[in-house]
Amino acid sequence: MISRDELVPFIIQRVQQLAKDKGAQAPSMNENSSLVNGTIDSLDLAALVVELQEKTKRDPFEKGLVAFDSVGDLAELYAS
């Protein structure tokens, strides 16, 4: 079982690394930071979702799209 509190720093670290990998400065983030504000593109976000599915063995999107915006929102979807 992985808690929301464990997933928030994981998501932040991965988003920061994805930004660095693109040559951008790693953004300062917290659990309220938006994931749809241009920090990473949709392909990066999709890759992050796949990583979270593998890490948690959960798929909150199996029945369709679930709206989320912030790091905390996404962590909550995968917390068990």
N, C-alpha and C positions, 0 to 999 in steps of 0.2 A: 504494500500500500504506500502510495506517495501522497503526501499532504500538499495543500496549496502553498504552505510556507516553504516547502522544499522546491516547488516548481517555479515560484516567482524568481528566485535568483538564477535558476537554470535558464529560464526564458530570457532574462536580461542579459546574461553572459552570452547566450547564443546570438541574440540580436546584435549585441556589440561586436561580436566576432564576425558576423556576416557583414556588418558595415565596414570593419577593418579590411576584410578580404576584398572588398570592392574599392579600397583605397580611400574610403571616407573616414572621418574622425568618428570614433566610437561615441555614440550619444550618451549623455547622462540620463539615466532612467530610474524609475521606481515603479511600484505596482500600479500606479494610476496613469502611467505613460501610455499614450495611444500607439497601437501597432499599425494603424492605417493612416498615419500622418506623413508618410513618405520616408520614414527612417529606413525601411526595407521595402523592396518591391513585392509584388504578388507571388512571384516565383520563390523568393526567399521565404515568404510567409508560408507557402505551401510546403516547402522543405522542412520548416520548423514544425509544422503540424504533423508531418510524417515522423519526425524525430520524437515528438511527444507521444504519438501513438505507439511507437516501438518501445519507448521508455516506460510507459504506463500500462500497455496492453489494453488500452481503452480507445474507442472510436465514437466520440460524441456526435459525429457527423454522419453516422451510418444511416440515419433516417432522413437526412437532408441537412441543409444549411442551418447553422445556428449562429445568430448574430453575436458578435463580440467586438470590443474596441480596445480595451486596455490589457496590459500584461496580466493584471489580476483577474480580469474576465476570462482570459484564455487559461490561466492556471486553474481557475475554478472548474472549467469544463473537464479537465483531466485529473483533478484531485479525486482520490478514492477514499 
